[in-house]
Amino acid sequence: MTTPSDDERRTDMVTIDKDRPAGEGTKKSSWLSSRSHQLNEIGLVVAIIALYVVLGLTAAGFMDGANQLGILRDAATIGIAAWGVTLVIIAGEIDISIGPAVAFASVVVAMGSTTWGFGIVGAVLLTLVLGIAWGALAGWLVAAFKVPSFIATLGLWSVLGGLGFYLTDALPVVLPESGLFDLLGGSILGIPTSAVVMLVLFVVFVYIAKFTAYGRSIYAIGGNASAARLSGINLTKVRILLFATTGLLSAITGILLAARLGAGSGSAGSGLEFDIIAAVVIGGAALAGGRGTMLGTFLGVVFITVIGNGLVLLGVNSFLQDVIRGVIIVGAVLINALIGRRSAAAMRTS
C-alpha cells in the first residue's frame, strides 16, 4: 500500500480550498456574529414588552405618564455613562468607578458654585474638566503601566468616594438658585433634560462605534490587542481616550443628578456602576471584549430601569431588589457566555 506524499497532500488541500469561494468563511463568521447580536436585541425587545404588559396589569400607576417620564429620567442616570462603558468593555477593559465618580462630580459642581466661588458656569466647566482628568489618569495607568483596569478603577472608586464624603462631611451641599440648574434638572418640551442629553449622546456614540476609525480600533483591540498593535493602532492613546470618555460622561451624569436633586452629595449614584455594567452585559457586550453594540446597551438600560421601577411600585423590599438585580446580572453573563461560545464554535467550523 502506498501513502500520499507531502506534496500530494498539500496539493489536495489547495484543491479543497479552491472549491470554497474566497472570503466565504470570513463572511459567514461575520454573519453569525451579527446574527447573535440581533437575536440578543430581539430577545430584549420581547422581554421589555412582556415587562410592560405584566407591570401594566399588576403595578398600580406604572403606565401613568408621570411614571413613564420618571423611567426616562432614571434611564438617563444609567444610560449616559453606559455609552462610554460599552466602548470600554468592547475594548476588553472594565470601569467600576462610575458610582463614586458621579457622586464626586455632583459634589464638585455644588461646592464649585457655592463655597469655592467659581460661579455656575465655572463650576460646571470645572466638573467636566476634572471628569476628563480622573478618567485619563485611570487610562494612563492601564495603558502605560499595564495596571489591570479593574484595579485602576477600583482605586479610583475608593479615592473619589472618599473625597466626596470628606469634602462635604457626608452632608448634602445645596445648589444655588440658577436658571441653568433649573433647566438641567427640569425638562425640555415635557421630556426630562437628562433624557434628552442621553438620547443625543446615544446617537453620537452609535456614530463613533460604527462609522469612525476610532470605533473600529476599539473593536480590534477587544478582539486581539496584539494584532491591533501590529496593525498600527496606538493602544495607549485609545485606552487613555476610552477612560477619559467615561470620566467625562460620569461628570455629566453627576451634574444632571445634582441639578435634579437640588444638591450635591457623596452618596449620590451609590451602586450605579453595577446597574451600568449589568445593562451593558445584558445588552450583549462580551466581558472578554470584541463584542457589543450601543443598541444592545440601550435596550439593556431600558430593561434594568423598567425592572427597578416595577419593583418599587410593587412594594418589593429594597434589599430583595438587590437580590433580584444580582440574579439578573448572573443570568445575563451566563446567556452571553453561551451565545459567545456558540458563535465561536460556529466560526471555527465555518
Contacts in CASP RR format, 6 or more apart in sequence:
PFRMAT RR
TARGET T0000
AUTHOR 0000-0000-0000
METHOD contacts of the structure
MODEL  1
MTTPSDDERRTDMVTIDKDRPAGEGTKKSSWLSSRSHQLNEIGLVVAIIA
LYVVLGLTAAGFMDGANQLGILRDAATIGIAAWGVTLVIIAGEIDISIGP
AVAFASVVVAMGSTTWGFGIVGAVLLTLVLGIAWGALAGWLVAAFKVPSF
IATLGLWSVLGGLGFYLTDALPVVLPESGLFDLLGGSILGIPTSAVVMLV
LFVVFVYIAKFTAYGRSIYAIGGNASAARLSGINLTKVRILLFATTGLLS
AITGILLAARLGAGSGSAGSGLEFDIIAAVVIGGAALAGGRGTMLGTFLG
VVFITVIGNGLVLLGVNSFLQDVIRGVIIVGAVLINALIGRRSAAAMRTS
4 12 0 8 1.000
24 350 0 8 1.000
25 350 0 8 1.000
28 347 0 8 1.000
28 350 0 8 1.000
29 346 0 8 1.000
29 347 0 8 1.000
29 350 0 8 1.000
32 343 0 8 1.000
32 346 0 8 1.000
32 347 0 8 1.000
32 350 0 8 1.000
33 291 0 8 1.000
33 343 0 8 1.000
33 347 0 8 1.000
36 339 0 8 1.000
36 340 0 8 1.000
36 342 0 8 1.000
36 343 0 8 1.000
37 284 0 8 1.000
37 291 0 8 1.000
37 292 0 8 1.000
37 293 0 8 1.000
37 296 0 8 1.000
39 339 0 8 1.000
40 283 0 8 1.000
40 284 0 8 1.000
40 296 0 8 1.000
40 335 0 8 1.000
40 336 0 8 1.000
40 339 0 8 1.000
41 283 0 8 1.000
41 293 0 8 1.000
41 295 0 8 1.000
41 296 0 8 1.000
41 299 0 8 1.000
44 282 0 8 1.000
44 283 0 8 1.000
44 296 0 8 1.000
44 299 0 8 1.000
44 300 0 8 1.000
44 302 0 8 1.000
44 303 0 8 1.000
45 299 0 8 1.000
47 303 0 8 1.000
48 299 0 8 1.000
48 302 0 8 1.000
48 303 0 8 1.000
48 306 0 8 1.000
51 303 0 8 1.000
51 306 0 8 1.000
51 307 0 8 1.000
52 63 0 8 1.000
52 306 0 8 1.000
55 62 0 8 1.000
55 306 0 8 1.000
55 309 0 8 1.000
55 310 0 8 1.000
55 313 0 8 1.000
55 314 0 8 1.000
56 62 0 8 1.000
56 63 0 8 1.000
58 314 0 8 1.000
59 310 0 8 1.000
59 313 0 8 1.000
59 314 0 8 1.000
60 313 0 8 1.000
61 67 0 8 1.000
61 313 0 8 1.000
62 309 0 8 1.000
62 310 0 8 1.000
62 313 0 8 1.000
67 309 0 8 1.000
67 313 0 8 1.000
69 187 0 8 1.000
69 190 0 8 1.000
69 191 0 8 1.000
69 192 0 8 1.000
70 192 0 8 1.000
70 309 0 8 1.000
71 305 0 8 1.000
71 306 0 8 1.000
71 309 0 8 1.000
72 191 0 8 1.000
72 192 0 8 1.000
72 195 0 8 1.000
73 192 0 8 1.000
73 194 0 8 1.000
73 195 0 8 1.000
73 260 0 8 1.000
74 305 0 8 1.000
74 308 0 8 1.000
74 309 0 8 1.000
75 195 0 8 1.000
75 198 0 8 1.000
75 301 0 8 1.000
75 302 0 8 1.000
75 305 0 8 1.000
76 192 0 8 1.000
76 194 0 8 1.000
76 195 0 8 1.000
76 197 0 8 1.000
76 198 0 8 1.000
76 253 0 8 1.000
76 256 0 8 1.000
77 102 0 8 1.000
77 194 0 8 1.000
77 253 0 8 1.000
77 256 0 8 1.000
77 257 0 8 1.000
77 269 0 8 1.000
77 272 0 8 1.000
78 272 0 8 1.000
78 275 0 8 1.000
78 276 0 8 1.000
78 279 0 8 1.000
78 301 0 8 1.000
78 304 0 8 1.000
78 305 0 8 1.000
79 198 0 8 1.000
79 202 0 8 1.000
79 276 0 8 1.000
79 279 0 8 1.000
79 297 0 8 1.000
79 298 0 8 1.000
79 301 0 8 1.000
80 194 0 8 1.000
80 197 0 8 1.000
80 198 0 8 1.000
80 201 0 8 1.000
80 249 0 8 1.000
80 252 0 8 1.000
80 253 0 8 1.000
80 256 0 8 1.000
81 98 0 8 1.000
81 102 0 8 1.000
81 246 0 8 1.000
81 249 0 8 1.000
81 250 0 8 1.000
81 253 0 8 1.000
81 272 0 8 1.000
81 276 0 8 1.000
82 276 0 8 1.000
82 279 0 8 1.000
82 280 0 8 1.000
82 297 0 8 1.000
82 301 0 8 1.000
83 201 0 8 1.000
83 202 0 8 1.000
83 205 0 8 1.000
83 249 0 8 1.000
83 294 0 8 1.000
83 297 0 8 1.000
84 205 0 8 1.000
84 242 0 8 1.000
84 245 0 8 1.000
84 246 0 8 1.000
84 249 0 8 1.000
85 95 0 8 1.000
85 98 0 8 1.000
85 246 0 8 1.000
85 276 0 8 1.000
85 277 0 8 1.000
85 280 0 8 1.000
86 205 0 8 1.000
86 209 0 8 1.000
86 280 0 8 1.000
86 285 0 8 1.000
86 292 0 8 1.000
86 293 0 8 1.000
86 294 0 8 1.000
86 297 0 8 1.000
87 205 0 8 1.000
87 208 0 8 1.000
87 209 0 8 1.000
87 215 0 8 1.000
87 218 0 8 1.000
87 242 0 8 1.000
87 245 0 8 1.000
88 94 0 8 1.000
88 95 0 8 1.000
88 149 0 8 1.000
88 242 0 8 1.000
88 243 0 8 1.000
88 246 0 8 1.000
89 277 0 8 1.000
89 280 0 8 1.000
89 281 0 8 1.000
89 285 0 8 1.000
89 286 0 8 1.000
89 287 0 8 1.000
89 289 0 8 1.000
89 292 0 8 1.000
90 209 0 8 1.000
90 218 0 8 1.000
90 219 0 8 1.000
90 222 0 8 1.000
90 285 0 8 1.000
90 286 0 8 1.000
90 289 0 8 1.000
90 290 0 8 1.000
90 291 0 8 1.000
90 292 0 8 1.000
91 218 0 8 1.000
91 221 0 8 1.000
91 222 0 8 1.000
91 238 0 8 1.000
91 239 0 8 1.000
91 242 0 8 1.000
91 289 0 8 1.000
91 290 0 8 1.000
92 149 0 8 1.000
92 221 0 8 1.000
92 222 0 8 1.000
92 223 0 8 1.000
92 287 0 8 1.000
92 288 0 8 1.000
92 289 0 8 1.000
92 290 0 8 1.000
93 142 0 8 1.000
93 149 0 8 1.000
93 239 0 8 1.000
93 242 0 8 1.000
93 243 0 8 1.000
94 149 0 8 1.000
94 150 0 8 1.000
94 153 0 8 1.000
94 277 0 8 1.000
94 287 0 8 1.000
95 138 0 8 1.000
95 149 0 8 1.000
95 153 0 8 1.000
95 243 0 8 1.000
95 246 0 8 1.000
95 273 0 8 1.000
96 150 0 8 1.000
96 153 0 8 1.000
96 154 0 8 1.000
96 157 0 8 1.000
96 273 0 8 1.000
96 277 0 8 1.000
97 134 0 8 1.000
97 135 0 8 1.000
97 138 0 8 1.000
97 153 0 8 1.000
97 154 0 8 1.000
97 155 0 8 1.000
97 156 0 8 1.000
97 157 0 8 1.000
97 160 0 8 1.000
97 246 0 8 1.000
97 250 0 8 1.000
97 273 0 8 1.000
98 246 0 8 1.000
98 250 0 8 1.000
98 253 0 8 1.000
98 272 0 8 1.000
98 273 0 8 1.000
98 276 0 8 1.000
99 157 0 8 1.000
99 250 0 8 1.000
99 269 0 8 1.000
99 270 0 8 1.000
99 271 0 8 1.000
99 272 0 8 1.000
99 273 0 8 1.000
100 156 0 8 1.000
100 157 0 8 1.000
100 158 0 8 1.000
100 160 0 8 1.000
100 161 0 8 1.000
100 162 0 8 1.000
100 164 0 8 1.000
100 266 0 8 1.000
101 131 0 8 1.000
101 134 0 8 1.000
101 156 0 8 1.000
101 157 0 8 1.000
101 160 0 8 1.000
101 246 0 8 1.000
101 247 0 8 1.000
101 250 0 8 1.000
101 251 0 8 1.000
102 250 0 8 1.000
102 253 0 8 1.000
102 254 0 8 1.000
102 257 0 8 1.000
102 268 0 8 1.000
102 269 0 8 1.000
102 272 0 8 1.000
103 160 0 8 1.000
103 161 0 8 1.000
103 164 0 8 1.000
103 254 0 8 1.000
103 264 0 8 1.000
103 265 0 8 1.000
103 266 0 8 1.000
103 267 0 8 1.000
103 268 0 8 1.000
103 269 0 8 1.000
103 270 0 8 1.000
104 160 0 8 1.000
104 161 0 8 1.000
104 163 0 8 1.000
104 164 0 8 1.000
104 266 0 8 1.000
105 127 0 8 1.000
105 130 0 8 1.000
105 131 0 8 1.000
105 250 0 8 1.000
105 251 0 8 1.000
105 252 0 8 1.000
105 253 0 8 1.000
105 254 0 8 1.000
105 255 0 8 1.000
105 258 0 8 1.000
106 254 0 8 1.000
106 255 0 8 1.000
106 257 0 8 1.000
106 258 0 8 1.000
106 261 0 8 1.000
106 263 0 8 1.000
106 264 0 8 1.000
106 265 0 8 1.000
106 266 0 8 1.000
106 268 0 8 1.000
107 163 0 8 1.000
107 164 0 8 1.000
107 167 0 8 1.000
107 168 0 8 1.000
107 173 0 8 1.000
107 264 0 8 1.000
107 265 0 8 1.000
107 266 0 8 1.000
108 123 0 8 1.000
108 126 0 8 1.000
108 127 0 8 1.000
108 130 0 8 1.000
109 123 0 8 1.000
109 124 0 8 1.000
109 126 0 8 1.000
109 127 0 8 1.000
109 175 0 8 1.000
109 254 0 8 1.000
109 255 0 8 1.000
109 258 0 8 1.000
109 264 0 8 1.000
110 123 0 8 1.000
110 172 0 8 1.000
110 173 0 8 1.000
110 174 0 8 1.000
110 175 0 8 1.000
110 258 0 8 1.000
110 263 0 8 1.000
110 264 0 8 1.000
111 123 0 8 1.000
111 167 0 8 1.000
111 168 0 8 1.000
111 173 0 8 1.000
112 118 0 8 1.000
112 119 0 8 1.000
112 122 0 8 1.000
112 123 0 8 1.000
112 126 0 8 1.000
113 119 0 8 1.000
113 120 0 8 1.000
113 122 0 8 1.000
113 123 0 8 1.000
113 124 0 8 1.000
113 175 0 8 1.000
113 176 0 8 1.000
113 178 0 8 1.000
114 173 0 8 1.000
114 174 0 8 1.000
114 175 0 8 1.000
114 176 0 8 1.000
115 173 0 8 1.000
116 123 0 8 1.000
117 123 0 8 1.000
118 126 0 8 1.000
120 176 0 8 1.000
120 178 0 8 1.000
120 180 0 8 1.000
120 181 0 8 1.000
121 180 0 8 1.000
124 180 0 8 1.000
124 255 0 8 1.000
127 251 0 8 1.000
127 254 0 8 1.000
127 255 0 8 1.000
128 248 0 8 1.000
128 251 0 8 1.000
128 252 0 8 1.000
128 255 0 8 1.000
130 251 0 8 1.000
131 244 0 8 1.000
131 247 0 8 1.000
131 248 0 8 1.000
131 250 0 8 1.000
131 251 0 8 1.000
132 244 0 8 1.000
132 247 0 8 1.000
132 248 0 8 1.000
132 251 0 8 1.000
134 156 0 8 1.000
134 160 0 8 1.000
134 247 0 8 1.000
135 156 0 8 1.000
135 243 0 8 1.000
135 244 0 8 1.000
135 246 0 8 1.000
135 247 0 8 1.000
135 248 0 8 1.000
136 240 0 8 1.000
136 243 0 8 1.000
136 244 0 8 1.000
137 156 0 8 1.000
138 149 0 8 1.000
138 152 0 8 1.000
138 153 0 8 1.000
138 156 0 8 1.000
138 243 0 8 1.000
139 149 0 8 1.000
139 152 0 8 1.000
139 239 0 8 1.000
139 240 0 8 1.000
139 242 0 8 1.000
139 243 0 8 1.000
139 244 0 8 1.000
140 240 0 8 1.000
141 147 0 8 1.000
141 152 0 8 1.000
142 148 0 8 1.000
142 149 0 8 1.000
142 152 0 8 1.000
142 239 0 8 1.000
142 243 0 8 1.000
143 235 0 8 1.000
143 236 0 8 1.000
143 237 0 8 1.000
143 239 0 8 1.000
143 240 0 8 1.000
144 236 0 8 1.000
149 243 0 8 1.000
153 243 0 8 1.000
157 273 0 8 1.000
161 266 0 8 1.000
164 266 0 8 1.000
165 266 0 8 1.000
165 267 0 8 1.000
168 264 0 8 1.000
168 265 0 8 1.000
168 266 0 8 1.000
170 266 0 8 1.000
170 267 0 8 1.000
171 265 0 8 1.000
172 261 0 8 1.000
172 263 0 8 1.000
172 264 0 8 1.000
172 265 0 8 1.000
173 263 0 8 1.000
173 264 0 8 1.000
173 265 0 8 1.000
174 262 0 8 1.000
174 263 0 8 1.000
174 264 0 8 1.000
175 181 0 8 1.000
175 258 0 8 1.000
175 259 0 8 1.000
175 262 0 8 1.000
175 263 0 8 1.000
175 264 0 8 1.000
181 258 0 8 1.000
181 259 0 8 1.000
181 262 0 8 1.000
182 259 0 8 1.000
183 193 0 8 1.000
183 259 0 8 1.000
184 193 0 8 1.000
184 194 0 8 1.000
184 255 0 8 1.000
184 256 0 8 1.000
184 259 0 8 1.000
184 260 0 8 1.000
185 192 0 8 1.000
185 193 0 8 1.000
185 194 0 8 1.000
185 256 0 8 1.000
185 259 0 8 1.000
185 260 0 8 1.000
185 262 0 8 1.000
186 192 0 8 1.000
186 193 0 8 1.000
186 259 0 8 1.000
186 260 0 8 1.000
187 193 0 8 1.000
188 196 0 8 1.000
193 256 0 8 1.000
193 259 0 8 1.000
194 256 0 8 1.000
194 257 0 8 1.000
194 260 0 8 1.000
197 252 0 8 1.000
197 256 0 8 1.000
201 249 0 8 1.000
202 294 0 8 1.000
202 298 0 8 1.000
205 294 0 8 1.000
206 294 0 8 1.000
206 295 0 8 1.000
208 214 0 8 1.000
208 215 0 8 1.000
209 215 0 8 1.000
209 218 0 8 1.000
209 293 0 8 1.000
209 294 0 8 1.000
214 238 0 8 1.000
214 241 0 8 1.000
217 228 0 8 1.000
217 233 0 8 1.000
217 238 0 8 1.000
218 238 0 8 1.000
218 242 0 8 1.000
219 290 0 8 1.000
220 227 0 8 1.000
220 228 0 8 1.000
220 231 0 8 1.000
220 233 0 8 1.000
221 228 0 8 1.000
221 233 0 8 1.000
221 235 0 8 1.000
221 238 0 8 1.000
221 239 0 8 1.000
222 228 0 8 1.000
222 288 0 8 1.000
222 289 0 8 1.000
222 290 0 8 1.000
223 289 0 8 1.000
223 290 0 8 1.000
225 235 0 8 1.000
228 235 0 8 1.000
229 235 0 8 1.000
253 272 0 8 1.000
254 268 0 8 1.000
257 264 0 8 1.000
257 268 0 8 1.000
257 269 0 8 1.000
258 264 0 8 1.000
258 265 0 8 1.000
258 268 0 8 1.000
261 268 0 8 1.000
274 325 0 8 1.000
274 329 0 8 1.000
275 304 0 8 1.000
275 325 0 8 1.000
277 329 0 8 1.000
278 304 0 8 1.000
278 325 0 8 1.000
278 326 0 8 1.000
278 328 0 8 1.000
278 329 0 8 1.000
278 332 0 8 1.000
279 297 0 8 1.000
279 300 0 8 1.000
279 301 0 8 1.000
279 303 0 8 1.000
279 304 0 8 1.000
280 297 0 8 1.000
280 300 0 8 1.000
281 287 0 8 1.000
281 329 0 8 1.000
281 332 0 8 1.000
281 333 0 8 1.000
281 336 0 8 1.000
282 299 0 8 1.000
282 300 0 8 1.000
282 303 0 8 1.000
282 304 0 8 1.000
282 328 0 8 1.000
282 329 0 8 1.000
282 332 0 8 1.000
283 292 0 8 1.000
283 293 0 8 1.000
283 296 0 8 1.000
283 297 0 8 1.000
283 299 0 8 1.000
283 300 0 8 1.000
283 303 0 8 1.000
283 332 0 8 1.000
284 291 0 8 1.000
284 292 0 8 1.000
284 293 0 8 1.000
284 296 0 8 1.000
284 297 0 8 1.000
284 332 0 8 1.000
284 336 0 8 1.000
284 339 0 8 1.000
285 291 0 8 1.000
285 292 0 8 1.000
285 293 0 8 1.000
285 296 0 8 1.000
285 297 0 8 1.000
285 336 0 8 1.000
286 292 0 8 1.000
286 336 0 8 1.000
286 340 0 8 1.000
287 333 0 8 1.000
287 336 0 8 1.000
291 340 0 8 1.000
304 325 0 8 1.000
304 328 0 8 1.000
307 324 0 8 1.000
307 325 0 8 1.000
307 328 0 8 1.000
308 321 0 8 1.000
308 325 0 8 1.000
311 321 0 8 1.000
311 324 0 8 1.000
312 321 0 8 1.000
316 324 0 8 1.000
END
